[in-house]
Amino acid sequence: MLKLHELYKSYNGQPLLNGISFTVAVGETVCLLGASGSGKSTLLRMIAGLETPEQGQVLWDGEDLASVPVHQRGFGLVFQDYALFPHLNVTENVAFGLKMQNLTVDEIFLRVANILEMVNLSGFGDRRVTELSGGEQQRVALARALAPSPRLMMFDEPLGALDRSLRDQLMDELRHILHKSSVPAIYVTHDQEEAFTLADRVLLLHEGGIVRSGTPEQVWSDPGSVWAAQFLDAGNVVAGIVRLNKNPFQVETSAGLFELNCEVVPVSAHHPESLPGRDVHVHSVGEQINLLVSRRGVQQSAGGKVSGVVVDVVFRQDGFKVTLDNGLDFYLPKAPLLGEKIYLSIPAAGVKILQ
Amino acid sequence: MSVLHESVHAEGTTKFRVFVPPWLKSVLPWLGVSVFLGLFFFYPLTRILWLGLNPAAFKTLDLGSLRLAFHSLLFTFYQAALSAILTLALGLPAAFVFARYTFRGKFLLRALTAIPFMLPTVVVAAGFNALLGPRGWVNLGLMELLHLHAAPISIVGTLGVILLAHVFYNTTIVIRLVGNALSQLDPRLEQAARTLGAQPFRVLSRVTLPLLRPSILAASVLVFIFDFTSFGVILLLGGPGFSTLEVEIYKQATQMFNLPLAGLLSLIQLICTLAFSILYSRIVRRNSVTSASRSAGANLQPANSFRQKLFLEGMILLLMALFILPLVSLPLRSLTRLEADLGQRGQVRYGITGDYYTELFINRSDSIFYVPPFQAIGNSLGYAALTVILSLILGFPVASALVRPRRIERLLDPFLMLPLGASAVTLGLGFIVTFNRPPLALVTSPLLVPLAHTLIALPFVIRSLQPALASIPDRLRQAAASLGASPRRVWFTVDWPMVARATLSAAVFAFTISLGEFGASSLVVRPEYPTLPIAIARFLSQPGGMNYGQAMAMATILMIICGAGILLIDKLRLPGAGEF
């Protein structure tokens, strides 16, 4: 089991990673999701041993890896743009790690053949890696990292350079392979779709720290912070002032009055942000509005306390995306008219307060 | 707008067409160069071939001469291979230092390692002599320190100093070629190998070195070619005991007067350099196909661990010692009286003196020249000026024509570079066996020297003018023409301001090459019109403290002039290259 304990790293004098701690359990796939420059690749490189943390430890089954050099860690790493050896062919690339383990020629042959079959590259063994397409190179990189049976797999934005349809296909293959092999994996990306597809657990990295961690579903429905909600583009974030902190909890915003269930709002003296008069941000997940609004369209009939004038209606696969003049957007099965003032009722369970 | 453009353009070309038919127009730029190369390169070359191959000459070659030829060929290979191996041994770690580490003074150290490559061989020979020779700093210092009566270190006149000078000369090639390849190497390839379980040594042997192989090969062959054709270093530092092909050609031609043997040796030399040059261009061509480089600069970092620091500091010290000491020893030695008096060896008199410089202006009856030595400076400057004028006049039209290569350019371009392949001594030999009779009895004329120098400088002049001329976008000329400029005004208002820099750089290049040229000069220079390098070589070969001192003084002057030239070229080149 991999355990990171309070890792620190700075870049050009600025703190880049500011006390990162998390664990990866056996068979678990953890996705580190963050904007570019957030230090997620650096974190991977520290785990691999390619960079040294300024403080903190990388532990494997309780053993501190600080003095273990890269080549003895047994962590596979799939690089961004793959970093395949241009002077070796596909077989030689995949066999590289096996040769380092001084296996016999027969063992290497067998293992390479198996791995190439697993990544759908049987028959590619003699090809030069420089002649392969992006997707094929990606598969070779995966095969090369998997071949020596690493005790941990790491992926550094491995699908970033590929076009969308190929990426979707490889994402599914990767998910399948990771599940089958039960090797723990850390997957770094800035793409939430990749993260939500592959991850058992998603970690959001922001300003040097992990700001949210949970299953994809948990993170999506409750990002936990204004930044996270905006980064994930999950629902709406509206600034407002607390009016009432009894059940139902009420927040006054420019878009109207939001009501919240008290179970999801921490109401106590320990949470000063929930006292009346405080500035807070409320968060609602767009799709949930959809379920409550009558199918005939949203008019004043809904009797809700949130209102706005329709300024934009865009057709999407899963309904019409409606934007109001106060910035709120949500999906409706039918398109309202532009310029129409509509009232919404938003279920208290779909609204949360963000830090 | 377009009508105006057409009319201006048409006017310009029709005017031209009145005088010159188009076929002649395309030949015209090549006229001067073709006549020049034909007369002063290919014609002498055929004379040498005839000299070495004609049946009559073959009969005069006895077994002894053939054995001599074989031995000098063998020694040429032997010393070149040994020099190349040593150059790699220093150059590869140095390339790692420059490609992988950041450290203070890196830029200066890099520039320092590049200086020797452009320095005249006589200056290098004088520099090593001033450091390690029997009258050099090290020996005199040791004698003073240990109260010895004779120089304890006799490295000058051995193979050791030849190898050392070759390493001094050519390490920069390895640093440039391999260092560039190394810094362009994707650092993640090595990292990938490490995550796959490769220990540092296996990363080096399985990934880094295989990827660097083309650049290491190219550098090795290039260094080998330079060591193979080395002349001045071996003649001046090696002494009488060592004869490469080049030195043997010189000896046979000027001391033994065995021209058939000299011709045969030249032939062997030509075949060898041609073969190596073909090998080199093959390696380079293959290399350029497979190079997949990215993320330059990502490899750079300061030395972190103790071992890295030790390696880095050690290499910096070694490089500084090798590249600074000979260059500093020379001017210091030229200003210092530092010698044991005859009769009482061991007692070293020393002090600062300007005697060696003042002596240059005195024409002594027992001197080895008929003129005061300082006149050599004047001769050299005159020859250099003539070389600049000649090579620019010949090179400019060709460089302009090469910008838009047509059939004739593609056909003739390779011939321009051929003089580079022939060694300087061979060129000189060609001159003295060709121009010793009418109608071109030039052998007694001092004109032969700038002609030979032009032959050597011309390829460099063309190659430095061509990119500058090519860098001017045609649109600018068209814009000027559409604004009403005649072709001549276009050239003066658009082309010239942009190529002026490159022209000056090419001129300085030719000037420096001529000033330092030794191989061809040693055969064609008349004793009454010595050049600086020839005078230095003579002084070095003579006994006596005063001769030695004067050699140091003149070599210092030459070094300063050439150093200034190198600096100027560098200043002119850096901004100019990227600007257009």
Interface residues (C-beta under 8 A of the other chain):
Chain A: R45 A48 G49 L50 P69 V70 H71 Q72 R73 G74 F75 G76 L77 F79 D81 A83 L84 F85 P86 H87 F96 G97 M100 Q101 T130 R144 A145 P148
Chain B: D186 R188 L189 Q191 A192 A193 R194 T195 L196 G197 A198 Q199 P200 R202 V203 R206 V207 P210 L211 R213 T290 A292
